Amino acid sequence: MFPKALRGLSPCFIFIFLAASFSPAAAFQSFDEFIKSGSADRHVRIQATVDPPQAASGSSFKLILSISIDEGWHIYSLNEPSEGEPVASRIQMAESPFLAQGKWSEQESQVTFDGVLERVVQMHLKSAEFVRNFLIPDPLAPGTYPISGTLVFRACDNRVCTLPHELTFRTLVQVDE
């Protein structure tokens, strides 16, 4: 039943001895390991493109953000729900010579029950696409100009959500005469 060395000892003492024998480091992940294991970088990727890639001063182009999301994970829509904590994804643009036209549009999101928030929300599974029109001011000298920004989001898997996370994007626009 018990090893000879433990016979005659109280069950309470045996429990304390066994509990103290296990290192907490072996039983639990460190905070850094926990953060890395749930890192949104591992579950969400972003690619920015423009259409058309070349345009003249005074014309417009579309900035397209294509998001790929790992199986079993989701991000929230750009639309803020009417109740509770703010969870909507958002896009912050860096300064550029281009003028934003209208609001961001997004592919249709799914209205689904979220196990983490315990309510129905708008979310994107597997992929998302966000699009916004930009005007090239006239006059703008011909050349290649960057357009960049940050997608701020939370990646969730219906059990846990990452803290708000940022992914940067950058692409180039060729301005012709």
N, C-alpha and C positions, 0 to 999 in steps of 0.2 A: 504494500500500500504506500507508505512513505519511506524514503531512504532512512537508514538507521540514524544518521546524524540529525534528522528532523523529528524523530519520534519523541514524544513527551513534551514537545513545545506546543504552546497554545495556537489554535487556528489563526487568531488575530496576528500573532507574531509572524507566522509563516506567510500570511498574505502581505504584510508589510515588507518582509524580507524579499519575497518574489517581486513585488512592485518596485522596490528600490533597485533590484538587480537589472532591470531593463533601462537602457539609456533613453531619455526623452528624444534625443537626436535620431535614434533609430526608429522611434514610434511615429514621429511627426515630421512633415516636410518643414524646412525653414521657410520663413516668410518670402525670401527671394525665390526659392524653388516654387512656392505656391503661385507667386505672381507670374513667373515664367511659364508654368504649366497652363495657366489660363490666359496667357497673353493673346490679345486680339490680333496681333501681327501674324500669329500662326493660323488664324481662322478666316481672315478677311484680307483681300488684296484689291488694289485700285490701279486703274490705267486710264490716263487722260488722252483724248484725241480731239482734233478740231475738224470741222467739216464746213467749207472746204479748207484744205491746208494752206492755200494761197488765196489772197483776196486783195482788192485795191482799197485805198483810202475812201471812206464814205460808204463802204459796203459792210455787210455783217457776216458773221460766222457763228456756228454752234460749237460750244464746248461740251463734250460728251464724257462723262465719268462712268466707266464700266467697272462694276464691283463684282468680284467673285467671292462666294461665301462657302466655306466647307459644309459638307453634309452634316445635318443635325444642328447646325448653328443658324442664327438669324441676326439681322440688324433691324432697327426700327425705321419706319418711314420718316420723311421730312416733315410730315404733318403732325403737329402737336396734339395729343389727345386732350379732350376737354376737362379731364379730371386727374387728380393725383400728381405724382412727381413727374417732372419733365424728363421724357425719355427719347424724344424725337432726335434723329440724326440731324446734323446741320453742316453747312458748307461755308467756310470762311475763305474769301478770296484775298490774295496778296495784291498789293498795289500794282497796277499796270496801266498802260495808256488806253486800254479798251473800256468801253462803257457798257455796263450790264443793261440788258433790255428785258423787262418783265421779271417774273419769278422763275425759280427752278421748277422744272417739271420732272416727273419720275414715272417709270413704268408702274403699272398697277400693282399695288401692294396687296397682301392677303390680310383679311381681317380674321384674326385667330386668337384663341385663348392662350395667354402666356402664363405658364406655370410659375415663373419667378415672380411676376407682378400680381398674379392671381386675378387677372381681368382680361378683357378682350382688347386687343391693340392692333394697329396696322404695322405689319412687318414684311421684310423681304427674306425669302429663303433661297438659297443657292446663288442668286444673282440679283443685281439691281442696276438700273441705269438712270442717271440724273443728267438732265440737259438744260442748258441755258443759252440764250442768244446774247451775243456781244456785238457792238458797233465799233468799227474802226474809225476813229475821228478823221475828219478831213480838214486840213492836211495832216498827214503823218508821213514822215520820211520813209522811203522804201527800206526794207531790211527785215531781219528776223528778230521777233520779239517773243520773250517768254510770257506764258500765262500760267499761274500756279496758285495753289491754295492748300487748304487742309479740310479733310472730312473728319468731323468729330462724331463719334458713335459709341454705342455699347454693343458688344457681341454677346449673345446669350444662347444657351442650349436647353432651355426649359428647366434647368436645375440651378444654374448659376449664371451670373452676368459678370463680364469684366467691368472694371471701373471705366469711366469715359476715357476713350482712347482717340488718338489723332493719327491719321495717315496723310502724309503730304503727297501732292501730285504736281506734275509740271509737264508742260508740252510747249511747242513752239508754233508761232503763227508767222507765215511769210507774207509781208505786206509788199505788194507790187505798186508800180506807178499808176 
